[in-house]
């Protein structure tokens, strides 16, 4: 049965090709306009019990361990996921002594650099909506190597609200500026 028997107009090959070309162009334009990325599916995640809201490109897993920072043991919780060759993490710990907050921020920053045997490329003041101002709060760019020798780029943010200290990391062999911007700009501390 042909299309004309069904009462539908038939198209010759040239107009049909033009129609498909126009549909394809519209699809490509829609993907460009919406910023569609098949590997990064950004979503806002309210991290229960943490006081932080973050944008993750994947569903984060939650982990916890006891760490020693500024000479004291503290439980550090981390939400982490990997997508497109980049690992994204937000972690936090509570500090018992307000006088130790700046020291803990500085030690976490130094540990991040040590963990990749790295070199700091840049440090900028950081402002996260709802954070407690602290001179040690910063967004840092680093380059280095993992223990297995793989070269990595890392950006990290260190900030505080009250006695809770936060760090957020994006680390991978390559870290696109727009990917890092979505992750770090999405950090919020609602009241």
C-alpha positions in Angstrom: 0.0 0.0 0.0 1.4 3.4 -0.9 1.0 6.6 1.0 -1.2 8.1 -1.7 -3.7 5.2 -1.2 -3.9 6.2 2.5 -4.7 9.8 1.5 -1.3 11.0 2.5 0.8 13.0 0.1 3.9 11.3 -1.2 7.2 13.0 -1.1 10.0 12.6 -3.6 13.5 11.9 -2.3 14.6 15.5 -2.5 11.9 17.0 -0.3 12.1 14.0 2.1 15.8 14.5 2.5 15.3 18.3 3.1 12.7 17.4 5.8 15.1 15.1 7.6 17.9 17.6 7.3 15.6 20.3 8.8 14.6 18.0 11.7 18.2 17.0 12.3 19.2 20.7 12.4 16.4 21.5 14.8 17.4 18.6 17.1 21.1 19.8 17.1 20.0 23.3 17.8 17.8 22.2 20.7 20.7 20.2 22.2 23.0 23.2 21.9 20.5 25.6 23.4 19.7 23.3 26.4 23.4 22.5 27.0 22.6 18.8 26.9 25.5 16.6 27.9 25.0 12.9 27.7 27.6 12.2 30.4 26.7 14.9 32.9 23.2 14.8 34.3 23.2 17.7 36.7 20.8 17.6 39.6 20.4 19.6 42.8 21.1 17.3 45.8 20.0 18.3 49.3 22.5 16.5 51.5 20.4 15.3 54.4 21.9 16.2 57.8 24.8 18.2 56.2 23.2 21.7 55.8 24.5 21.9 52.3 22.8 21.9 48.8 25.0 20.9 45.9 24.8 20.3 42.1 26.1 16.8 41.3 26.3 15.4 37.7 25.6 11.9 39.1 23.9 10.2 42.1 26.4 10.5 45.0 27.2 7.8 47.5 27.7 8.6 51.2 30.7 7.5 53.1 32.1 8.3 56.6 35.4 7.9 58.4 37.3 9.2 61.4 40.1 11.6 60.5 42.7 13.4 62.6 42.7 17.2 61.8 44.4 19.8 63.9 45.4 17.1 66.4 41.8 16.1 67.0 39.8 13.1 65.8 36.6 14.0 63.9 34.0 12.1 61.9 34.2 13.2 58.3 31.2 12.5 56.0 31.6 12.6 52.2 29.2 12.4 49.3 30.9 11.4 46.1 30.3 10.3 42.6 32.1 10.1 39.3 31.0 11.1 35.8 32.9 11.8 32.6 36.2 10.9 34.1 35.8 13.4 37.0 35.2 12.6 40.6 33.0 15.1 42.5 32.8 15.2 46.3 31.4 17.3 49.1 32.6 16.4 52.6 32.2 18.0 56.0 33.2 17.6 59.7 32.3 19.3 62.9 34.9 21.2 64.9 34.5 21.3 68.7 36.6 24.4 69.4 35.7 27.6 67.5 39.4 28.7 67.7 40.3 25.7 65.6 38.1 26.4 62.6 40.7 28.4 60.6 43.4 25.8 61.4 41.1 23.0 60.2 40.4 24.8 57.0 44.1 25.4 56.4 45.0 21.7 57.2 42.3 20.4 54.9 43.6 22.6 52.1 47.2 21.4 52.7 46.1 17.8 52.8 44.3 18.1 49.4 47.5 19.3 47.9 49.6 16.6 49.5 47.1 13.9 48.4 48.0 14.6 44.7 51.7 15.5 45.4 50.6 18.7 43.8 51.3 22.3 43.0 48.8 25.1 43.7 48.0 27.0 40.5 45.5 29.5 41.8 43.6 30.5 45.0 40.6 32.8 45.0 38.4 34.0 47.8 35.2 32.0 48.1 31.7 33.0 48.8 29.1 30.3 49.3 25.5 31.5 50.0 24.9 31.1 53.7 28.5 30.4 54.8 30.2 32.0 57.8 32.9 34.4 56.6 36.4 33.1 57.2 39.7 34.3 55.8 40.8 30.7 55.1 37.7 30.0 52.9 38.9 29.7 49.3 38.6 28.0 45.9 41.9 26.5 44.9 43.1 25.1 41.6 45.8 22.4 41.7 47.7 20.0 39.5 49.5 16.9 40.5 49.6 13.1 40.4 47.7 10.4 42.1 49.6 7.7 44.1 49.5 5.5 40.9 51.2 8.3 38.9 48.2 9.4 36.9 48.3 13.2 36.3 45.3 15.1 37.5 43.7 18.5 37.7 41.8 19.4 40.9 39.7 22.3 42.0 38.6 22.4 45.6 36.5 24.7 47.8 37.0 25.1 51.5 34.3 26.9 53.6 32.5 26.9 56.9 29.2 27.5 58.6 29.4 27.8 62.3 31.5 24.9 63.6 31.0 22.8 60.5 33.8 22.8 58.0 33.1 21.8 54.4 35.3 20.9 51.4 34.2 20.3 47.9 36.4 18.7 45.2 36.3 18.0 41.5 39.3 16.0 40.3 40.2 14.2 37.1 42.7 13.9 34.3 41.0 16.9 32.6 38.6 19.3 34.3 36.6 21.6 32.0 36.1 25.1 33.4 32.3 25.0 32.7 32.0 21.7 34.5 33.8 23.0 37.6 31.7 26.2 37.4 28.4 24.3 37.6 29.6 22.2 40.5 31.1 25.0 42.6 28.5 27.7 41.8 25.8 25.2 42.9 27.0 25.0 46.5 24.6 26.6 49.0 24.1 26.6 52.7 20.4 27.4 53.3 19.5 28.8 56.7 
